[in-house]
Amino acid sequence: MTIDAVIISGAGRGIGRAIALDLAKSGAFILCISKSESCVKTANEINNGGGKAEALELDVEDYEKTEKVLSDWSNKTSYKN
């Protein structure tokens, strides 16, 4: 199975960060999401290592905001599946 893109919440630390870094090695585009700016560090590490990633500071427990932000992001992003 080939994975082209992955959205990972909690990508700023712990298991979420480890998963983001590991999947980036497969060549997948990674959208790193976390409640804090820590996801930016993860995305920068992926990009500096030759991968492709973006970061969004977002609390996914706020369903309406999450739906809007991800919809807006998917409409503007340069990544196309």
Phi and psi in degrees as a GROMACS rama.xvg file:
@    title "Ramachandran Plot"
@    xaxis  label "Phi"
@    yaxis  label "Psi"
@TYPE xy
-102.991  131.062  THR-2
-108.208  118.498  ILE-3
-87.2068  -39.1592  ASP-4
-148.663  146.846  ALA-5
-138.616  136.468  VAL-6
-105.628  124.239  ILE-7
-124.451  117.491  ILE-8
-87.101  150.225  SER-9
74.6496  24.6338  GLY-10
-77.1372  -1.06609  ALA-11
-82.2723  -19.1982  GLY-12
-162.674  168.481  ARG-13
60.7673  -140.057  GLY-14
-63.5784  -40.7643  ILE-15
-59.568  -42.2732  GLY-16
-64.7789  -44.7133  ARG-17
-61.8591  -41.3616  ALA-18
-64.9777  -43.0552  ILE-19
-60.0018  -47.3936  ALA-20
-64.4415  -39.8997  LEU-21
-67.9057  -46.5644  ASP-22
-67.5609  -28.6024  LEU-23
-62.3852  -30.76  ALA-24
-64.342  -23.0136  LYS-25
-81.0769  -6.49146  SER-26
95.4049  0.662348  GLY-27
-71.4592  147.215  ALA-28
-75.9662  131.841  PHE-29
-115.82  124.625  ILE-30
-100.508  108.942  LEU-31
-90.3929  124.871  CYS-32
-124.87  138.173  ILE-33
-156.815  166.477  SER-34
-69.6535  -20.371  LYS-35
-123.517  178.163  SER-36
-71.396  -0.674454  GLU-37
-60.8751  -24.6731  SER-38
-67.0251  -25.4364  CYS-39
-64.4328  -40.7007  VAL-40
-61.8803  -42.7564  LYS-41
-63.8556  -46.356  THR-42
-62.611  -40.8255  ALA-43
-63.2674  -40.1098  ASN-44
-63.1912  -41.1566  GLU-45
-63.4988  -48.6148  ILE-46
-64.0717  -40.7316  ASN-47
-67.8043  -22.8728  ASN-48
-90.8594  7.44286  GLY-49
96.6576  0.37367  GLY-50
-87.9019  -172.286  GLY-51
-127.442  122.859  LYS-52
-155.203  156.44  ALA-53
-133.44  161.166  GLU-54
-124.232  142.237  ALA-55
-132.798  124.271  LEU-56
-84.4254  114.236  GLU-57
-158.407  136.206  LEU-58
-93.9809  105.125  ASP-59
-70.2841  -8.23331  VAL-60
-71.7523  -18.0528  GLU-61
-90.1677  89.3213  ASP-62
-57.246  -47.6648  TYR-63
-62.787  -44.5482  GLU-64
-64.9715  -42.5043  LYS-65
-60.0898  -45.5605  THR-66
-60.0975  -44.2997  GLU-67
-66.8826  -47.6541  LYS-68
-61.9527  -44.9402  VAL-69
-67.9858  -34.9287  LEU-70
-65.6236  -46.9227  SER-71
-61.0142  -42.771  ASP-72
-62.6397  -44.6725  TRP-73
-66.9933  -27.7357  SER-74
-77.4114  -26.3442  ASN-75
-103.378  -16.3659  LYS-76
-67.3102  151.958  THR-77
-82.0714  -14.7074  SER-78
-77.2324  127.092  TYR-79
-130.063  129.806  LYS-80
